[in-house]
Amino acid sequence: MMALPRGVTRILTQLTARGHQAYVVGGCVRDCLLGRTPKDWDVCTSATPEDMLRAFAGWHVAETGLKHGTLTVLAEGESYEVTTFRVDGAYTDHRHPDGVTFVTDVREDLARRDFTVNAMAYHPDTGLVDAFGGREDLARGLIRCVGDAATRFREDALRILRALRFAAVYGFAIEEQTARAAHSLKGTLHDVAAERIRVELAKLLCGECAADILRAYADVVFEVLPWLKPMAGLDQRNPHHCWDVWEHTLHAVMEVPPTEVLRLTMLLHDCGKPDCMTVDDRGVGHFYGHQTHSEERAQAVLAYLRVDNATARRVLTLVRRHDVPLSAEPKLLKRRLNELGEEALRQLIEVRRADALGQGTNDRAQVETWAEAMREALDALLAQTPCVTLKQLAVNGGDLLAMGVPGGKLIGGCLNCLLEEVLDERLPNRREALLARAEAWLRDQR
């Protein structure tokens, strides 16, 4: 017995009371069987779109995809998609069906779905409908296409990345024929919009087994992100690294918290190393300036994926600064706060920790001790409310105008000078001291 939200129960009751079949279907069933809380609840029904409109007359509904049999119904304050049983026509664009045909058998509807674990339906009165062994595959920890894998992937190429994503998130293996089809049909991913690839890639990266999947399906990843391919097999020839650049990257990815910003940062932080590798006369590899090269490649990747500006800016900042010196010394921490802000600095600590652990040559206990000391030092510094930005200075532009500093660039120059003095701890952030220093600065400009 699955515990359904009240809104879903109302929708199922409304449809069955009018003689229609109705089930929750897909990911919500999968997650319930795994003991997870579903993020979304979808309903499928034998009711045609016209039947649904009649059944939900007086309800708040939106005809979001009525042509394809989908209605969005508001129940108990939540929105739910309700879709007529259907089979899909041909997929000439490798992404969307050219048309759909409504059917009355839920098993026909389940047969068009991507993976067996997503091809199950449930109603509290009639139980589970599992025509393709989805429950058994869940128990085995297996991602397997419904029917012929190559056919499923040719219909919708995004399913290739979805297979990888589900495997990474749930820690599942990909069934042999499904895996073989994913490798052989990876080129069809070029027919998929970059925005959709970004969504699947972000979820994959945040999976608990992301590195295992990125390693096993590197050819698929490189098909959509060719900027990363040169990292694979590149021996760093450096005593600080025991793995090639790609393997180091995979280890580093798994050492940061599972957020899109941090996982993308670690995926991209060393992607510029192949552009700048040199080997000295002792045979030791060096990567001078790789931060800049990595930022350039990362910018191309993020632009291709159409990552939003805020996320892209943060990832690029962290990639560019990923090995900038960091210590618990308050003066340096204030500098980094000024340059990055609190959130980015906390993220940078995690990036530096992951980079060190990803090298495979550092003692984990020592790295963890360093990272914890950094977090504690930052917390202690912030508790003192230090002045690290112009807004926190005890004087402002109006104060300088009042004492005779001309407007324009001189105001900005003077404020920046005062902030530098405070950051370097040569001057306290007190009004009297700052105004006195401003007077001296103004005399020097005349």
N, C-alpha and C positions, 0 to 999 in steps of 0.2 A: 504494500500500500504506500503510495507516494503522497506526501503532504502538499496539496496544491493551494496556491493563493486564493483568497475568497473571490477575487475578480475572475480568475480562470474558472473556478467552479460555477460561478453565475453564468458565464458564457457557455460552458458545456451544457448546463441544465437548460438554458434558453434554446439551444439548438436541438437537443435530444427530445425535449418536450414537444417539438414540432415535427418529430419523426425523422430527423436527420442524424446521421452518424457524426461523432465529433471526438477528437482526441487531442491531447497535448503531444507534440511531436519534435523530434530532432534533438538539439543540444540539451534542452531542459531534461529530457528523459535520460540521456546519457549521464548528465551530471548527477541526477538523483540516484541513479544506480551506482555511481561511484561514491556516493555519500557527500557530494559537494552541493553547495547552494547555487542554483541556476541564476545567471544574470538576466536572462530573458526567457519568457514563456511564449511559445508559438502554438497555435491551434490549427488543426486541419479538419475539414468537414466535407461531407458529401453534399452539403447545401451549395447550390449554384450562387453566383453573385446576386442574382435577383432574389433568391430564397433568403440569403443573408440580410439583404436590405429590408425585406419584410420582417424577418425574425427580430431584427434590432431596431425596428421603427420606434422612435421615441428615445432611443439611446443616443449618446454622443458618439458619432462615427465619422471617419474620414475615408473617402474613397481613394486611398493611397495608390492602389494598383489594381483597380477593379477589372481592367482589361485582362490581367493575368490571374484574376480570381482572388485578390487580396483586399481585405477591408481592415482598417484599424479601428478597434472598438475600445472605448474608455469604460472601464468597470472598476469600482472601488478606488477611484483616483489614479489608476494605472492604465497605460495603453498596451493593448495586445493585438498582434497581427493574427487575423483569422483568414485562412486560405482554402479555397476549394480543392479537393483532390484533383490532381492533374498529371498528365504526362507531357513531356517537352518535345517540341519539334527539333529540327536540325539546328546545330550550332555552327553556322557558317563563319562566325567571327571568333570562334574558340572562346567565347565568353558568355553570350546570352542566347537563349533559344529563339529561333525565328518566330515561333508561335507556340501556343499551348492548347491542349485539348482536355476538357474537363471529363473526369471519370467518376465512377461511383464506388470503386473498390480501393480501400486504403492501401492495400498491398501494391497496387499499380503505382500509387503515388510514392510509396517508399522505394520502389524499384528505380526511380529516377534520381535518387539522392547520391551523395558522393561516397560516403564510407559507411560500412555496416553499423558502426557505433552511433552514427547519426540517423540511421534508417529504422528507428523504432518509434512506436506510438503507444499511448497509454490512455485508458479511461478508467476511472475508479470502479465502475460497475462491471466492466468486461475484462479488465486487466491489460497485460502487455501484448502488443502485436509486434512480433519479431520474426520476420520472414527470411532474414538473411544472416542469422547467427551473430547479431550484434552483441547480445548479452554474453555469449561465449567469448567473443573477441575482446570484450572489456575484461573478462576474467583472465584471459591470456595476455592482456596488455599488448594488443595488436591493432594497427591501423590497416584496414583492408578495404579496397574499393568494392562497391556493390557491382556485381557482374564483372565485365571485362575492364581491367584497369586502363588499358590504352584507350578504349572507347570513352571512359569517364573523363580522362585527361584531355582527349581531343575535343570533347564537348566544351570543357571549361578548363583552360590551362591554369587558372588560379588554384585549382584543386591540388596541383603539384605542391605549391607552397603551403596550402592548408594541411596537406598530409604531413609535411615537415613540421609545421607549427603544432599540430596536435601531438605528434611524437615528442617534441621538445617540452611541451607544457605538461603532458601527462606521464612522461617517462616511458612511452610505449615504443615498441619496435614497429617497423613498417614491413608488412607482409612481402614476401619475395617478388611476386609478380607486380605488385603495386610499386615496389622500389625500382624494379627493372624499368617499368614504364616511366617513372619519374625521371630517371637518368636519360632514357632514350628520347623523351619528348620535351626535354627542358627548353629547347629552342622555341616552342610555342608560347613560352612566357613573354616573348616580345609582343604578343598580341594583347597583353594585359595592361591596363592603365597603371602608370607608376604609383598613383595614389593608393590603389588596391594592394600593390606589392608592398608599399610602405607599411600598411596596416598589418599584413601578415608577418612581415619581417620583424616589426616591433614586438609582436606577440611571441614570435619564435625566440627572439633574443632574450626575452624576459622569462622564458621557460626554464624549469629546473634542470633540464638536460640539453640546453642550447648548444653547448660545446660539442657534445656527442653527435648531434644532428649536423651542425656546421662542418664537422670533420668528415662524417660519412657522406655528406651530400655537398661537398665543396664545389663540385662541378656545376651543380644547380645554382648555388649562390653566386659563383663567378659568372654564370650566364647572364644574370640580371645586374650584377655589380662587377663588371670586368676590371675596374680600378683596383680590386683587391687581389686579383689572380697572381700578380708578380710576387706576393708575399710567400706563396706556397713553395716550400722547398728551398727558400733562400737561407743558406747556412750563414749565421751571423759571425762565425769565426771569432767569437769574443768570450773571454773567460767569465763574463758576468751573465752569460746566457747559455742555457743548455739545450734550447730548442730553436728551430728555425723561426722566422718572423711570424708565419701563420700559426704555428703551434703555440708560440708565446702569446699571440693575440687571443687564441681560444682559452688558454688558461686565465689570462687577465680578465676576459669577459665574465667569467664565472666568479671572479673575486669581488665584484662590485654588487651593491644591492640591485634587484631587478626592476630598474626604471628605464624608460626609453632613453633618456638623456645619458645616463651613465653607461648603459650597455652599448649604445651607439658610439660613445666616446672611446670605449675600450676596443671596439671593433675597428675603429678608424685611427687610433692614436699613433700607430706606427706604419700606416699604409704608405707613407712617403719614403720609407727606408730603402726600397729598391732603387729609387732615383738618385741616391747620394752615397751609396756604399763605396768605401775605399778600403784597401788592404795595405798596411804598412810593411816595412821590410822584414818585420818579424812574423808576418802572416796573420796579424791581428786585424779584425774588421772594425771599421769606424763608420759612423753615420752622422757626420757633422752637418748641422742644419736640417736634420730630418724633420724637426718640428714644423718648419715652414713648408716643406714639401708635403708633409702629412696634412697640413691645413688645406693646401691647395687641392689635393686629391679628395679630402673629406668634403670640401665645398662642392666639388663636382658630383659626388655621391648624393649629398643632401639636396642639391638642386634637381638632380634626376628624380629623386624620390618625392620631390615637392614637399619637403618637410617645412612646417610652418616657421616663420621668421624667428620667433622667440626660441624655439627648440634649436634651430640651426645655429643661431648666434651663441647660445650656451655651449653646444657641442664644439663649435669651432674654437671658442675661447679655451675650453678645457683641453682640446687637442693641441692647440698652440702652446699652452702653458703646462703641459702634462708633466714635465720634469723640471719646472722652475724650482729653485732652492726654497725649501720650507724648513722652519725650525720653530720651536716653542718660545724663542726669544721675543718678548713683547714688541720691540721696535719693528722687527721684521713682520710680525703678525699684523701690526697696524698698517704697514705698507701693503701687505697683501689684501687686507680689508679695503683699503683705499682703491686698489686696482680692480678688485673682483666683486666686492660685496660679500655679505655673510654667507648666503646660500651657495654661491659659486665656490667660495673658499672651502666650505664644508665638503662640497662635491670633489674639489681638488684633492683634499686629504684622502678621500676614498680612492680617487684615481691613482695617486702616488702609491698608496698601499697595494692596490691591485697590480700595478705595474711591477712593483718590487717582488710580489709573490709570484707573478707570472714569469719571472726570469728563471725560476727553478733552482737558483743558486743561493738564495738568501734564507736565513733561519726564520721560520714562521713566527716563533715566539718573539724574536727581536723586532720583526716588522710590526706585529700586533702591538707590542709595547710602545713603539714609536707612534703609531696611529692613535692609540688611546691617549698618550701624552699630548699629542697635538690637539685632540678634541677637548681635553681638559684645560689646556692652556688657552684655547680660544674661548671656552665658556667663562673662564676666570677673567679674561680680558674684557669680554663683552659685559660682564657684570659690573665693570667699572665705568661703563658708558664712555668709551674713549672717543676723542674727536678724530674721525678719519675721513670726513667729507666737508666740503665747503659749507653745507647747511648746518653742520654741527659747530662751526666756529662761533666764538662768543661775540664776534662783530660781523657786520654784513655790509653790503654796498652802500646802504643809506648812512651808516656810521662814517664810512670813508668820505662820502660826498660832503657830509657835515663838517669834516675837519679840513676840507679843501682839496681833496684828491679829485682831479678832473674826471669826468665820466668816460665811458667807452673802455678801450683796451687797458688803460691804466688801472681802472677799478679791478678788472679781472686779474691783471698781473699782480697787483698788490695782494689780493685775496689768496691767490695761488702761492705767493711767497710766504704769507702767514701760515698757510696750511702746511707747507713744507717744513717750516720751523717747528710747528707743533708735532708733526709726524716724526721728525728727527729728535724730538724731545729737547730741543734747544730753547724752547719757549713754552710756558704753560698756556693752556687755553683759557686765559682770563682776559677780560675786556681791557683792563688798564695796560697790561703788558703788550697786548696785541696793538692797541692804539699807539703806544710808544714806538713799537717796531715799525708801524705803518708810517709814522712821521719821519723816522730815519730813512725808510725806503723811499719816501717821496723826495726827500732832500737829495738822495743819490740819483734820482731821475732828472733833476734840474741841472 
